[in-house]
Amino acid sequence: MKTFIKVTEIWIPDKNRTKLEFGSGLYGALTEFKTASEQQRFAYDEGLPGKAWSAGHPIVLNQFEHSYFKRTEAAQKAGLTCGIALPIFSGDFLLAVVVFLCGDDEDYAGAIEVWSNEPNEFSLHVMDGYYGTLEHFESISRQIYMPKGQGIPGIAWATGMPVLREDIGKVNEFIRSADAQQAGITTVLGIPVGNSDQQSYVMTFLSAKATPIAKRIQIWIPDLPGKKLVCQQGFSKNSNNLAEIFETITVKKGDGALGRVWLTGMPVISGNLDEAQYNPELDSLNSMLAIPVIEQGSLKAIVSFLF
């Protein structure tokens, strides 16, 4: 099955915490690009991961050629044309950088956006984004200002929690629903990133039914006693009641891939889904990316992408 994101990587600080080194990645059949990536290291403000570290917020690089991207030749051979880097901080200190790499293709419909407010303002705008071939949707999106608490980015900003909505053509909260329907977009995921008192950022992932961001997306949150993770919400290409299926499953801190994210605050790419207590009969899944949502040093949620 085609997915909108073609490559996912995690870059982590080395033992001296002065450079980023390869942690793990999902490359599918792009083995040459994987080989070119595994030996890379990025200093602060160097390459796509280093730039996200320096900026302190998600960044989008829409063109590799004549840019600071260090793997341009290998990316071109692999058909990759765009990169999005999501830094994960605990306070001032970087834990990891998650990189998503996409490619322009008429058969792939979707978008990844970075929303931000101006300091001390209470509305978000698209700071940057990758829209692939969706030029009209991009034009509309870049003109919109999203008040706090309104729209998917505004709700994620106000609550500090990830927001997942399916069939967004019928969702009143999605302000661009008519334009999304025209573009073929059906599902949106909003993730708050590094909220501060003055300036906040929200990443939104928008995907079409034929080329979803991932085969399955789930939002896990700690229960009220803070002893277990529970599945708050889920989307699956093959099941519309995913959260109900997983409502009896809980994950303890440190157990499996999700439990490790909770224990360490570090994103995880796992190829062993048995660790995460998933039912292999539901979908044929090969791997998972789990991203923590951290606010003031505490874990608020984990978003898992299964491929």
C-alpha positions as CSV (number, residue, x, y, z in Angstrom):
1,M,0.0,0.0,0.0
2,K,1.2,3.5,-0.9
3,T,1.8,5.9,2.0
4,F,2.4,9.6,1.7
5,I,5.6,9.6,3.6
6,K,8.4,7.5,1.9
7,V,11.2,7.7,4.5
8,T,11.2,8.2,8.3
9,E,14.3,8.8,10.4
10,I,15.3,9.4,14.0
11,W,18.5,11.4,14.7
12,I,19.8,11.5,18.3
13,P,22.6,13.4,20.1
14,D,25.9,11.5,20.3
15,K,27.6,10.8,23.6
16,N,29.0,14.3,23.8
17,R,25.6,15.8,22.8
18,T,27.3,18.1,20.3
19,K,26.3,16.3,17.1
20,L,23.4,14.2,15.8
21,E,24.0,10.6,14.7
22,F,21.7,8.1,13.0
23,G,19.3,6.4,15.5
24,S,17.0,4.4,13.3
25,G,14.9,4.7,10.1
26,L,12.2,3.3,7.8
27,Y,13.3,3.2,4.2
28,G,11.2,0.6,2.5
29,A,13.0,-0.5,-0.7
30,L,15.3,2.6,-0.7
31,T,18.3,0.7,0.5
32,E,20.9,2.9,-1.2
33,F,19.5,6.0,0.5
34,K,19.5,4.1,3.8
35,T,23.2,3.2,3.3
36,A,24.0,6.9,2.5
37,S,22.2,8.0,5.6
38,E,23.5,5.6,8.3
39,Q,27.0,7.1,8.3
40,Q,25.9,10.7,8.4
41,R,26.4,13.0,11.4
42,F,25.1,16.5,11.8
43,A,26.5,19.4,13.9
44,Y,24.2,22.0,15.4
45,D,22.7,24.1,12.6
46,E,24.0,21.6,9.9
47,G,21.9,19.7,7.5
48,L,18.1,19.2,7.9
49,P,18.2,17.6,11.4
50,G,20.8,20.2,12.6
51,K,18.7,23.1,11.3
52,A,15.7,21.9,13.2
53,W,17.8,21.6,16.3
54,S,19.0,25.2,15.9
55,A,15.6,26.6,15.0
56,G,13.9,25.0,17.9
57,H,10.8,24.2,15.9
58,P,9.7,22.0,12.9
59,I,11.1,23.1,9.5
60,V,10.2,22.2,6.0
61,L,12.7,21.9,3.1
62,N,10.8,21.9,-0.2
63,Q,13.9,21.7,-2.4
64,F,17.1,19.8,-1.8
65,E,19.1,21.1,-4.7
66,H,21.3,24.2,-3.8
67,S,20.2,23.9,-0.2
68,Y,21.8,22.9,3.1
69,F,20.5,19.3,2.6
70,K,23.6,17.0,2.7
71,R,22.3,13.9,0.9
72,T,20.9,15.6,-2.2
73,E,22.4,13.2,-4.8
74,A,21.3,10.1,-2.9
75,A,17.8,11.6,-2.4
76,Q,17.4,12.4,-6.1
77,K,18.3,8.9,-7.0
78,A,15.6,7.7,-4.5
79,G,13.0,10.0,-5.9
80,L,12.8,12.1,-2.7
81,T,12.2,15.8,-3.1
82,C,11.1,17.2,0.3
83,G,12.0,16.9,3.9
84,I,10.3,17.8,7.2
85,A,12.2,17.8,10.5
86,L,10.5,17.6,13.9
87,P,12.7,18.4,16.9
88,I,11.7,16.9,20.2
89,F,12.8,18.9,23.2
90,S,12.5,18.6,27.0
91,G,12.9,22.2,28.1
92,D,16.0,23.7,26.4
93,F,17.5,20.3,25.7
94,L,17.1,18.3,22.5
95,L,16.1,14.7,22.8
96,A,15.9,13.8,19.1
97,V,14.9,14.9,15.6
98,V,12.4,13.0,13.6
99,V,12.7,13.5,9.8
100,F,10.0,12.7,7.2
101,L,11.0,12.5,3.6
102,C,8.5,12.7,0.7
103,G,8.5,12.7,-3.1
104,D,6.4,14.6,-5.6
105,D,4.1,12.2,-7.4
106,E,0.7,12.6,-9.1
107,D,-0.4,9.4,-7.4
108,Y,0.4,10.7,-3.9
109,A,-2.0,13.2,-2.4
110,G,-1.4,14.9,1.0
111,A,0.2,17.7,2.9
112,I,2.4,18.3,6.0
113,E,2.1,21.8,7.5
114,V,3.8,23.8,10.2
115,W,1.5,26.3,11.9
116,S,2.8,29.1,14.2
117,N,1.7,32.3,15.8
118,E,3.5,35.6,16.0
119,P,4.8,36.2,19.6
120,N,1.8,37.1,21.9
121,E,-0.8,36.7,19.2
122,F,-3.7,34.3,19.5
123,S,-4.0,33.0,15.9
124,L,-2.0,30.6,13.9
125,H,-0.9,30.8,10.3
126,V,1.0,28.4,8.0
127,M,4.6,29.1,8.6
128,D,5.7,26.5,6.1
129,G,4.4,23.3,4.5
130,Y,4.8,20.6,1.9
131,Y,1.7,20.1,-0.3
132,G,3.0,18.0,-3.2
133,T,0.7,18.5,-6.2
134,L,-2.1,20.2,-4.2
135,E,-1.4,23.8,-5.4
136,H,-4.9,25.2,-4.9
137,F,-5.2,23.7,-1.4
138,E,-1.8,25.2,-0.6
139,S,-2.9,28.6,-1.8
140,I,-6.0,28.6,0.3
141,S,-4.2,27.3,3.4
142,R,-1.5,30.0,3.3
143,Q,-4.2,32.7,3.5
144,I,-6.0,31.3,6.6
145,Y,-5.5,32.5,10.2
146,M,-6.6,29.9,12.8
147,P,-7.7,31.4,16.2
148,K,-6.8,29.5,19.3
149,G,-9.3,26.7,19.9
150,Q,-10.7,26.8,16.4
151,G,-9.8,24.4,13.5
152,I,-7.6,21.3,14.0
153,P,-4.4,23.4,14.6
154,G,-6.2,25.8,16.9
155,I,-7.6,22.9,19.0
156,A,-4.2,21.2,19.2
157,W,-2.7,24.6,20.3
158,A,-5.4,25.2,23.0
159,T,-5.4,21.7,24.5
160,G,-1.7,20.9,24.1
161,M,-2.9,17.5,22.8
162,P,-2.8,15.7,19.4
163,V,-6.0,15.9,17.5
164,L,-7.1,13.2,14.9
165,R,-10.1,13.6,12.7
166,E,-11.4,11.3,9.9
167,D,-13.8,12.1,7.1
168,I,-13.0,15.8,7.5
169,G,-15.4,16.8,4.7
170,K,-18.1,16.3,7.3
171,V,-16.3,17.7,10.3
172,N,-17.4,21.2,11.3
173,E,-14.1,21.8,13.2
174,F,-12.2,21.6,9.9
175,I,-12.4,25.1,8.5
176,R,-11.0,24.1,5.0
177,S,-13.4,21.1,4.6
178,A,-14.7,22.1,1.1
179,D,-11.2,22.7,-0.2
180,A,-10.0,19.4,1.4
181,Q,-12.8,17.5,-0.3
182,Q,-11.8,19.0,-3.6
183,A,-8.2,18.0,-3.0
184,G,-9.2,14.5,-2.0
185,I,-8.0,14.9,1.6
186,T,-9.9,12.8,4.1
187,T,-7.9,12.6,7.3
188,V,-6.0,15.1,9.4
189,L,-3.7,14.8,12.4
190,G,-2.6,17.8,14.4
191,I,0.4,17.6,16.9
192,P,1.4,20.4,19.1
193,V,5.2,21.0,19.2
194,G,7.1,22.8,21.9
195,N,4.4,25.1,23.1
196,S,5.8,28.1,25.0
197,D,4.2,31.1,26.6
198,Q,4.9,33.4,23.7
199,Q,5.3,31.3,20.5
200,S,3.7,27.9,19.7
201,Y,3.9,25.5,16.8
202,V,1.5,22.8,15.5
203,M,2.3,20.2,12.8
204,T,-0.6,18.9,10.7
205,F,-0.5,15.8,8.6
206,L,-3.3,15.7,5.9
207,S,-3.8,12.6,3.8
208,A,-6.0,11.1,1.1
209,K,-7.7,7.7,1.5
210,A,-5.6,6.1,-1.3
211,T,-2.3,7.4,0.1
212,P,-2.6,7.7,3.9
213,I,0.1,9.2,6.1
214,A,0.3,5.7,7.6
215,K,-1.7,2.5,7.6
216,R,-2.7,3.1,11.2
217,I,-2.5,6.1,13.5
218,Q,-3.2,6.0,17.2
219,I,-3.1,8.5,20.1
220,W,-2.1,7.0,23.5
221,I,-2.3,8.9,26.8
222,P,-1.4,8.1,30.4
223,D,-4.4,7.2,32.5
224,L,-5.4,9.4,35.5
225,P,-3.3,7.5,38.0
226,G,-0.4,7.8,35.6
227,K,0.3,4.0,35.7
228,K,-0.7,2.9,32.2
229,L,-1.0,4.1,28.6
230,V,-4.5,3.8,27.1
231,C,-5.6,4.2,23.5
232,Q,-7.6,7.4,23.3
233,Q,-8.2,7.5,19.6
234,G,-7.3,5.6,16.5
235,F,-7.5,5.6,12.7
236,S,-7.0,2.6,10.4
237,K,-7.4,2.2,6.7
238,N,-9.1,-1.1,7.4
239,S,-11.1,-0.4,10.6
240,N,-13.3,2.5,11.6
241,N,-13.6,1.5,15.3
242,L,-9.9,1.1,16.1
243,A,-10.1,2.9,19.5
244,E,-12.8,0.5,20.5
245,I,-10.8,-2.5,19.5
246,F,-7.9,-1.3,21.6
247,E,-9.8,0.1,24.6
248,T,-9.0,-3.0,26.7
249,I,-5.3,-2.9,25.9
250,T,-3.0,-0.9,28.2
251,V,0.8,-0.4,28.2
252,K,3.0,0.0,31.3
253,K,5.9,2.4,31.5
254,G,9.0,0.7,30.0
255,D,7.0,-2.1,28.3
256,G,7.4,-2.5,24.6
257,A,8.0,0.3,22.1
258,L,5.3,2.6,23.5
259,G,6.4,2.0,27.1
260,R,10.0,2.9,26.1
261,V,8.8,6.2,24.7
262,W,7.0,7.0,27.9
263,L,10.0,6.0,30.0
264,T,12.6,7.9,28.1
265,G,10.8,10.7,26.2
266,M,12.6,9.5,23.1
267,P,10.8,8.7,19.8
268,V,11.1,5.1,18.7
269,I,11.0,3.2,15.4
270,S,10.2,-0.5,16.0
271,G,10.1,-3.4,13.6
272,N,8.7,-5.8,16.3
273,L,5.1,-4.9,16.7
274,D,4.6,-7.8,19.2
275,E,6.4,-5.5,21.7
276,A,3.6,-2.9,21.4
277,Q,0.9,-5.5,22.1
278,Y,-0.8,-5.1,18.6
279,N,-3.1,-7.8,17.2
280,P,-1.4,-9.0,14.0
281,E,-4.8,-10.3,12.7
282,L,-6.1,-6.7,12.3
283,D,-3.6,-5.6,9.7
284,S,-0.4,-6.8,8.1
285,L,1.9,-4.2,9.6
286,N,5.7,-4.2,9.5
287,S,6.9,-1.3,11.6
288,M,5.9,1.6,13.8
289,L,7.1,5.2,14.6
290,A,6.1,6.5,18.0
291,I,6.5,10.2,18.8
292,P,6.1,11.7,22.3
293,V,4.2,14.9,22.9
294,I,6.0,16.6,25.8
295,E,5.0,19.8,27.7
296,Q,7.1,21.3,30.5
297,G,9.0,18.0,30.8
298,S,6.0,15.8,31.2
299,L,4.5,13.3,28.6
300,K,1.0,14.3,27.6
301,A,0.5,11.8,24.7
302,I,2.2,9.4,22.3
303,V,1.3,9.4,18.6
304,S,2.0,6.1,16.8
305,F,2.2,5.7,13.0
306,L,2.1,2.1,11.8
307,F,3.2,1.2,8.3
